[in-house]
Amino acid sequence: MPSWKLVSGLCLGFLGVLMGVGGISYALVSKPNINEAASAQNNVYYWADGTQMVATGGAVNRQELKYEQIPEEMRNAVISAENKSFETDKGIDPVGIGRALVNMATGGETQGGSTITQQYVKNSMLSQDQTLKRKFQELFITLKVAGEDSKEKVMAGYLNVSYYGRGASGLQAAARTYYNKDADELNASECAFLATLLKGASYYDPAGAPDIDKNNATAEKNTKRAKERWEWILDEQVKDGRMTAEDRAKYTKFPMPLPKKKDAKLGGQTGYLVELSKKYFLANNDQGIDAKQLELGGYEIHTTFQKKRVKQLEDAVNKVYKAKIRPEERPKTDTHVEFGGASVDAKTGAIIATYGGQDATTHFTNNADATGAQVGSTWKPFVLAAAMQYGVRDPSGGPEQSNSQRTQVSPESIYNGDDGLRIRDYTGKIWLNEDDKEWRQTNDGNYDYGEIDLRTAMEKSANSPFVQLGMDVGTDKVRDVAVASGLKNDDFMADATVPSFSIGTSSPSAIRMAGSYATFATSGQQNDTYSVTEVKKGGEVVFQHKKQPKRAFSPVIADNVTDVLKNVVENGTGEPARLEGREAAGKTGTTDGNRSAWFVGYTPQISTAISMFRYDDDETNKQREFLKMFGTGGEEKIHGNSFPASIWHDYMTGAMKGKKAISFPEPKDLGDVVWGGGAVSPSPTPSPTPSPTPSEEEPPPSPTPTQTTPTPPTPTPTKTCGIFDPNCQEANGGANAGADGGGDNAGADGGAANGGADGGADGGATDGSDNGGSQGAGGNPGGTGSIWGNSG
């Protein structure tokens, strides 16, 4: 056993080594060079072919101030808010440093506990890496600065190199950017606001930063945060004796800064593309690079966007705008008309084009991202896929049933397509809404389809069969399939416990819808959408996209959905989207109240989603909502097969030019023919059901066709592998004459898929749009507890 002398000697020796290393480190480190720290570069964004799209940012907007030029009110605000002991401390906070080191060692949060001196050193260092080596280096530099520089020099340095957002580095630039005045003209109230920005401009600038965080950095939330912290800083100064109560009483009105200016270089579609790329990179890089570091510049961002495709999509939208949308002639119907669009490489998930609005410098919401516009009947393929994937439940069983208790559904299954159909849960019990009234599902145009197979119901876009099918399978399973295909189980996913969920009360982005349908195009292989392939800084790669394909559905399921959607384009509501000389599949969508319309479709190579809606674009109006489109563009009613399908057709015609015409895989048979929703199983000598007009068009005024019983299908070959095996390639067969009814009110369960970009994509929706989405959803009859749903 070692003696205490040996132990103590070793400890003293180790301590001596540490002191020696510390002394050498202290001697070798250099103090910050403010001018060097401020010499940031442009961020350069590149098209997919490697040519330059745009250079943003430029040199950092900064002008150095001397200590005496800095208002005392600003110094007081910063000390009270950031570091109350600044005037007496030694430049470091040992407790804060210890906490940061422990957090780093355990993989926890790496920020926190810094003094003004430490922040000055940190902001002055070119490298912002959150590593142990950098923290120790920062510590020694801080000690050197605290020991050799005056408090006045440290304070001036801190305020001169700190970033205040909007490209402004330093107090003088911030004063000019936010109030158009010099720093020495700022009053105590304005100084308190600028001090709030030091906590993180992206979350305290009242203009918002939806490109950084569409959910939490909205203008409304940022303004609320800024006001609260502004008041707190003023109150803290009174507590600290840096402001009298009398002076504090003068400042009751928040000093709202000037509106944010837009960079002319980011006009047209460019600003939307930059926003999507920026957001995707910030959300997916693993080096801790944040918005502040990115805005200081020096990065090369290589995107997936194809310049020619972006122009083709913009031209297709503008063609409709110029020919049909006339706000001067029809101000009540043609104002506030918006389109959104996204096009994805089906094989990889790369976003090749988006349409975010007419101009990113005047319309700040990116329409390719989630806007709150409900997707309507473009949701029905998820219901069909869920019926194939999971099957309908046994009415005699419990809500949660195993695969062996369920019956896998064939697209030839028969359901009741009547207008006003009473919707039932899976046991056959009539579903009541929140007002204890029967849920009766309408069809577009109030058309009765009678007994109709699911393939034809999709072709005609009948609502009642898919609402009942969703109840039979379980709306939670429908949600799970949507998530597996690439959508996110987030705020834009509607309530999955009500029948209308199955006909599109959710409001995912055009980007995510294009990516989700791409999963059907690739026979069930799901790829997250993305907008950035690689990012470099100083020639070094700091980010590279990694493909992580996942199996969402077996090929037999995905290919059957595609076959049904191909029929929609060839014979149904999607005929206006038909492409000459090549196969396409897709679905129209229209919502009740005619507040939004969609067309989402794909070829084997490209998947594209187009949305149309009217939305009050006055971001100061708290009562913003989606507006009805009756009469818009001179049309009696806007359907998915009108302007959205027309835009899709024109864009895809150009985008597919020169590409090989590829056919979709021939689908294998699967599932049993189910008779659901009150449809009567066949008699020995049935007669066919009349074929009604597709519901995306106004139905004819003729009487409702008489319901007749269709011919039962010929049995298909016996199964040789499990019908619920996701990798099963064999045909499933048989016929089932049993009647199924009803649905599920079970809660959510089912995973989340990272759809990647929003341009990362989902690039950022403003809070106004989010609120508008909920307003619209709430106002639409298809909302929670309603007896009506979406259509078309």
N, C-alpha and C positions, 0 to 999 in steps of 0.2 A: 504494500500500500504506500503510495507516495506521501512524503512528509508535507506538512503545511508550508514549510519553507519552499519546497519545490513548487507546490501549487501556486503560492503567492508570487514566487519568482516568475513562473510562466505567465501569470496574469499581468504582472507588471511589464514583462517583456512584450506581451501582445499589445498592451495599452500603448507602450512606447512605439511599437511598429505603427499602430493606428495613428498616433500623433504625428509620427514622421511622415506617413502617407498623406495625412491631412495637411501638414505644413507644406509639403511639396505641391499638393493639389492647389492649395490656396495661392502659392507663389506663381503657379503656371497659368491659372485662369485669367482671362481678360474681362474687364468691365464692359458693359453694353456700349455699342456704337449706335446711337439713335438713327443717324442718317443711313447707315447700312441696313438697319432693321426695317426702315421705311421704303427701301428701294425694291418694292414688289413689282412683278411683271404681269402681263396679260395672261388670262386663261384663254387658250385657243381650242376651239371645238372643230372637229373634223367630220366630214361626211363619211359614209361607209366605204367609199372608194379612196379615202385618204386625202382628198382635197379639202382645203380649209373652208369651213362654214362661216365662222365669225370669231373675232378676237374681242373678248369683253374685259372690262375693268380698266385697263390702262394703268399708268403709274398711280400709286396710292395718292389720294387727295389729302395732302398734309402740308401744314405750314407751322414751323416750330415757334413756340412762344417762350419768352423769358419769364422767369418766376414772377417778376413784378407786373407782367402783362396779364397774369391769370387772376381773375376776380377772386377776392377773398371769399365771396359767397360760394364759389365753386370748390375752393379748397375745404371750406367748412362742410359742405354737403358730402364730399368724398370721404373725409375723415369720419364723420358721424355714420356714414353708411358702410364703409369698407374696413376701417381700422382705427378704432377709437384711441388706441394707445400709440398711434403713429409718432407723435411728437416726442415720446419718451422711450419707446422700445428700441431694441438693438437690431431691428430689421427682420427678425425671425420669430416664429411662434413655435416653440418646441413641441407643444401638445399637438398642434395642427400637423407638423411635420411627421411626428410619430404616428399619428392616425393615418396619414397618407401612405407611409411606408408599410404599415401593417396591411392596409387595404390592397396595396400593390402585391404584397407577398402572398395574400390569400385570394387574389384574383378579383378583388372588389373594386369599388369606385376609386379613381386615382386623383380626383380633384378635392379641393377644400382646405381650409385652414391657412390660407396665404395672407401675408401682410401686404401693404402697399408696396414695400420694397421688393418683396418676392414677386408680386405681379409685374412690377416694372422690369425686373430681370427676365421674367418669363416672356413678357410681350416683346422684349428687345431681342430675344434669341431667335435666330432663323428657324431652328428645328423645334417643332412642337411635339416631338415624340414623347409618349407617356411611358418611359422606361426608367428602370432603377438608375442606370448610368446617368441619364439626363437629369434626374432628380438630385443626385449627388452633385453633379456639376452646377446645377442651379443653386444648390445650398452654398457651395463655396463662393460662387460669384456674389450671392446675396450678402454673405458675411464680409466680403471685400468691399462691396458698395457701401454697406452700413458703416464700416470702419473708416472709410476714406472720404466719402462724399457727405455733404451737408444735407439736412432734411429738405431744404429748399430745392436743391438740385434733384433729389430723388422725386419730390412732388412734381416738379416741372417735367422731368423725364417721363414719369408715369402718365401724366395727362397728355403729353405730346405724342406718345407712341401707342396709347390705348385705341382700340377700334370701337367706333360708335355706330356702325352700320351704315348702309347706303353708300359704301365706298369711302367713308370719311374716317381717316386715321388722325387722331389728335384733336384737341379741343377747338382750335380755330376752324378747322374744316367742319367739325360738327356744328358749331355755331352758325356757319354759313349755310350748311346743308339743311338744318332743321328750322332755323329762324331768319336766315338771310341777314345776319348781322355779325359784327366782329365780336370776339370773345369778351372784350372789355365792356361791351354794351349789354351783356346778359344780366338779368335781374336774378334774385335769389330763387324765384319760382322756376325760371327756365334752367338755372343751374341744377336744381334738384331733379328736374326731369332728365337732363343729360347724364346726371349721376346714375339714374336708373338703368341707362343703356349699358353701363359698364358691367352689369350683371348678365348681359346677353342681349344684344340688340335685336336678334331675330325674334325674341319673345317679349320685348318691351317697346318696340317701335309700333305706334298705333296704326301705321299703314299695313301692318301684318307682313308675314313672310310665308305664304302658303306653298311657295316652291321649296321651302325648307321643311315645313311640317304643316300639312293641310288641315290637320285636326286641331292642333294646339296653338299654331301661330297665326290664327285668323286675325283680321283687323279688330273684331269685337273682343276676342279674348285678350289680345295684346293690349288694347286700350284699357280694359279692366285691370290687368296686371300693372300697367304703367301708372294708372291713377292711384292704385293702392300703395305702390312703393313710393311714389312721389309724395303722398301725404305722410307716409311713415318717415321718410328722410327729413321732411320739414319738422315733424314732431320730435324726432331724435335730436335735431339740432337745438331745440328748446331744452330738452332734457340735459344735453351736454353743455349748456351754457353758451352755445355758439350763435344763438338767435334769441331775441326777446319774444315773450308771448305776444306783445303788441305788434311786432313785425310779422310774426307768424299769422296773426289774425288778418293781415292784409291779403294773404294768398289763399283764397277759397275757390278760385276758378282754375281748373287744370289748363296749363299753357299748351294747348294743342299745337303741335308743330305743323309746318307746311306739308302739303300733299307730296307724296313721293314722285319724283320725275322719272320718266321712262327713257331708256337709252334708245335713240333713233336706230341704232344698228340692230336692235332686237325687234324691229317692226315686222309685219306680216306673220308668217309662221315661225320665223327664226326664234323669237322669244319663247314660244311654247316648247320648241325642241330643246333649247338650252335649259329651260326650267325642268323638263322631264329628265334630261341627262344629269343635271346637277343633283336633283333629288334622288335619283337612282344610285348615283355614286356615293352620296353621303349616307344613304341607308344601307349600303352593301359593302363598303370598304372595311377591311379588318385592321386598319392601322390607326383608327381613332381620329381620322381627319374630319374636322368639323367645318361648319359653314364659315366661321371666321377665317380659318386657315385657307379655305378654298378661295374666298373673296380677296385675300391678299395676293393671290395669283401665282403664276409660274407653272401651271398645270397644262398638260396636253390631254384633252378628252376626246377619245375616238369613239364615235357613236355608230349605231346600226342604221341610221336614217339614210335613205337613198334619195338624193336630190331630185332625180327625175320622178320618182314615185310621189314625193311630197308635192311637187308641182302638178302632177296629174290629178291628185286628190283635190288640191285647192281649185284647179280649173273645173273639175266636175261639180264642186259645190257652187262656184261662182256662176256657172252656166245656169243653174236653177235660180240663184239669186237674181240674176239679170233678166231672165225670161219670165219669172213668175212672182217674185216678191216685190211688191210696190207699195211701200209705206206711205208715200205721198198721196197715192190714189185711194188706198184703203188703210187709213191710220188706225182704225179700230181692230183690224184683223192681221195686218202685215207688219206691225211694229214689234220689236223685241223677238224677232224670229232668229233662232240659233240652230246651227248644225254642228255636230261633232263627228269625228271619224278616226278610225285607227285601222292599220293594215299590218298584218303579222306574217312572217315567214312560218308557214305551218310546220315545217320540219324542225325548226330550231327555237322558235319563240321570239326571234329578233324582230323588233318593231321597225318596219321599213318606212312607214309614213304615218303621219297623224294630221288631223285638221282640228285646230284648237279654237278657232274663231276667226273673224275677219282681220284682226290686227292685234297683236299682243301688247301694243303700246296704248290701245284704247279700250280693248275688251280684255279684262284682266283674269277672268276665269278661263281655265283651259278646258274646253268642251270635250277633248279627248279623254280627260280624266273624269272621275265621278262627279256628276253635277246634281244628282238627286232625281234625274229623269227616270221614271219607271220603265222597265223593258217590255212589259206586256207579254204577248204570246211568243216572243223569242225565248221564253222560259220553258215552253212546252216540251222541247226535246229532252230537257232534264227529267221531266216527269216520265216520259217514255223510257228513257235510259234506266231510271230507277225501277220501273216495272219489269224491265228485262234483267236488271242486275239482281234485285232482291226478290221480286215477285209480290203478288197480292197476298194478303193475309187470310187465314181461315177464320170465318166469322165466329166459329165456336171457340177460338183460342183467345189468349190474352193479348194485350197491346204489343208486347215484345215477343216476337216469334222467331224461331230458328228457320233456317233455309228449308229444312225438311217439312215444316208446317206450311210454308208458302207455296204458291204456284207461279212459276215464271211465265211472263206474259208475252205472247206473240203480237206483232203489229197487226195481225188479222183479227185480233180480239174485237168483240162487239160490245159497244156501250150505247147508252141512251143519249141521243144528241138533242133532246127537246129543249126549247127555250123555257126558262122558268123552272127547270128541273129541281125538285127537292133533293138537296145533297144530304147524304147519310154518312155516318161513321162506318167503319169496316164491319161492325156487327149488324148493320141495317137500321140502326136507330137514326131518326131524322136529326140533323144537326141544327142547333139553335144558336143564334148569335147572342151578343151581350144583352140585347133587349128581349131575350126569350122568344124571338120570332124565327120562323122557319127560314133557313138559308135557301133561297131559290136562285139558281145560277142562270144568268141571261147569256144569250149569244149576241154577237154583233148584228144589228139590224133586227133583233128579236126573231130570228129565224129558227124554225123547228126542223131538225135534220132527221128525226126519228132514230131508228136503230142504225148505227153507223160503225164501221170498223175504224180502228185507230189510225190506220194509214190514211184513209179518206178524211177522217176528222182533222188530221194535221194539214192535209191538203186544203181543206175548206176553212181551217182555223176555227173550228167549233170549240166553244169553251166548256160546255157542260160535261162532255166525256172526260176531259183532262182534269177538271176539278174533282170529279168522282174517282177517277183513277188515282189521283194523288192521295185521296182519303183512303182508298183501298190498300195502297202500298204503305202509306205513312208519309206525311209531309216532311217529317224529319229525315226520312231516307231520300226524299227529293233534294233537300238541302245538302245532304252528304254527297250526293252525286254532283251537284253544282260545284261544291268545294273541291271534290276530287278532279273535276275537269279544269280547275285553275282559278275559280272565283275565290274571294276571301270571305270568311265568316265574320264580317265587320259591321260597322254601323249602316252600311248600304244594303245589308241582307235584311229582308223584311221578316216580320213575325211568322215563324214557321209552324205555328199552332192553329192557324185558321185556313179554311179552304182556299181562299183567294191567293194564297202563297203560290199555288201551282200555275197560276196564269200571270205571273210577272209583276208582283207588287214590289219586288226588290229593285234596286237602282245602281247596279255596278257600272263601271266606266266602259266606254267603247273599247278601250285597250283591253280590259279584262274579258269582255264579251268576245272580242276577236280571238284572244288567246284561248278562251274556253272552247269555242267552236273548232279551233285548230286541233283540239284533242280528238274530235270525231274524224277530222280529215286524216289524221295519222293513225287511224285504227286503234285508238285508245291510248296512245303514248302521249303523256302530258309533259310539256316544257313550259317553265315559267317565262313570262314575257320579260324582255330586258332591252335597254336602250344604249348601254355602254359596253364596249368590248374590252377596252384597255385605257388606263390612265397612266401618264408618265409625269415625272417632275425631275428636271435636271438630267434627263436621259435615263433615269431609273424608273422601272415599272413599279408603281405603287398600288395598282389594282388591275386584275384581269378576270374577266367573266369566266366562270366555270359552269359548263353544261351539266345539269343533273336531271336527266329525263326520268320520269316515273311512269309506271303502268297504272292508269286510272281505270280502264275497262278492258275486258278481253276484246280481241279483234271482232269476234262474232257480234258482240253488243254494239260496239262503235260503228261497224259497217252496216248493221241493220238500221241504226239511227240515220246514218248518211243516206241509205237507200230511201228511207221515208222522206228525208229533206230534199233529196234529188227530185222526188215526185212533186214536191211543193213548187219547185222552180219550173219543172216541165209542164205540170198540169194544174197547178193550184194558184194560191194567192201570190206566189212569188214569180209568176210568169214574166213580169216586166224586167226581171233581173237576168233572164235567160241569156247565156253567152253563145254566140254563133260558133259552131264547130268544136265546142268543148263542154264537158260535163261540169255542172255546178250544183251545189246543194245549199239550202238556206231557209230562213224563216222570217216572216213578217211579224211585226208587233205593233199594236195600237192600244192605248189605254183609255179607260172610261173617262169621260169629260174631254176626250180628245186633246189631252195635255202633252202627249209625247207620241212619237212614232219611230219605229226602228226597222232596219233590215240588216240581218247578220247572215253572212253566207261565205262559202269557201269553194275553192277548187282543191285538187290534191296538193297544190303548191302554196297558195296564199289564202289567208282568212281575213275578212274585212267586216267591220261593223260600222254602220252609219246611224246616227240618231238625229232627230229633229224635235224641237220643242220651242215654246215661247216662254220667256222668263224675264221678269222686270229686272233690267240691268242697272238700276239705280242702287248702288251699294249702301247708300245712306238710308234707304227705306227699310225699316225693320219689318214691314208687312209684305215683303217680297214673296211672290208665289208663282207657280206655273200657271200660265194663262191658256184658255181654250183656243183651239185652232180651227173652229168652225168658220169657214169662209176664207181662211188664210190661203194666199196664192190663187184666189179665185175658185178654190175647190169647196164643195159643200162640206166635206170632212176630210181631214188628212189621215190616210192609212199608211202602214208600212210599205205597201206596194205602190205608193205614189212617189213623192219626191225622194225618200230614202232609197227605194229600190232603183230609181232612175240614176241617182248619184253613184250607187254601188255598181250598176251596170256600166256607166261611162268610165268610171275609174278602172274597174277590173278589165274592161276591154283593152285599155291602153297598157295596164300593168302586165297583162298576160301576152301581149303581142310579142311574137318571136319565141315564146316558150312552147315546148312540146305539149301537145294535147294528150293528157293522161287520163285514163278512165279510173273511176273509183273501184275498189275491190268488189267482186261479186259477193253479196252477203250469203252466209249459210243460214239455213232455217234454225230457229230456236223458239223455245217456249211453247205454251199451250194456248189454244184459243179460249179465252175467258169471256163469259157473258156477264157483264157487270152493269151496275147502275140501273137495274130494273129492266135491262134488255131480256127478252124471253128466248130461251133456248129453242133451237129449230124444230119444226115439225117435219114429217117425212117429205112433203112436197112443197117447199117454200118457193116464193117468187122474189125477185131482186128488189132492193130499195131504190126509188128514183134518185138520180144524182142531182143535188141542189147546186145552186150557184155559190162560188167561194164567198166566204163572209167578209173578205177584205173589200169587196165591192158591195154596193147597195143591192139587197136581195130583190127579186122580182115581186110584183104585187100579187102574184098568183096565190091561191090557197095553199096551206101547208100540205105537203104530200102525205098520202096515207101510209102509215107504218106497215111494213110487210116484213116477213121473216126471211133473212138471206139464206142462201144455200150453205149447208155446213161444209167446212173445208175437208179436203182429202187428208187422211192421217199421214204424217211425215215419218221418216225412218226412226227406228228405236234408238234411244240415246246409248252411246258407248262410254260416256264419261259424265261426271256430275254436272248438272245444269248450272250450278252456282260456282263452278270452278272458273276463276277469272282468266285462266290460260287455256281453257277448253277450246279446241278448234273444231270439235265434231258438231254435227247438226243435232239440235234437240227437237223432239217431235211430239206427236200425240195430240189429242184434242180433249177438251174439257167442257162438258156441257153444264157444269155447275154455275149457278149465278152468284156473283160477288157484289157486295155493296159496301158503301161506307168508307170511312177513313180514320185518321188518327189525329188525336189532339195531344200526342206526347210531346215532351220538350225536346230541346236540341241535344244532339250528342255528336258529333262527328267532326272531325279534325279541322285544320286550317291549312290552306295552301298559300304559299308565298307566290303571288303573281308577279313579284319582282317589280319592275319599273314602274310604273306609272311614270313612265318613262323610266322609270324605275318603278317604275314609272308609275304609277299613277301619279301623274304629276300633280299638282295641288289644286284642289277646289277651294274657293274662298268660303269663309264661314257663311257669307250671304247665300251662296249656293246651297250649302248644307242645310241652312235654315229653310231656304226656299223648297228644298227637296222634301223636308218634313212637312212644311206647310201644304205643298201640293199633295203629298201622300195623304195627309190628314183630310184634305178637302175632297179628294177623290172618293167615289163610292167604293172603290176596291180596297179601302183600308181595313184595319183591324176591326172586327165586329160587324162589318158591313154584310149585307145580303147580296151585294153585287160584286162583280170582279172585273178584271181587265178583259180586253177583247182583241181580236184580230191579230 
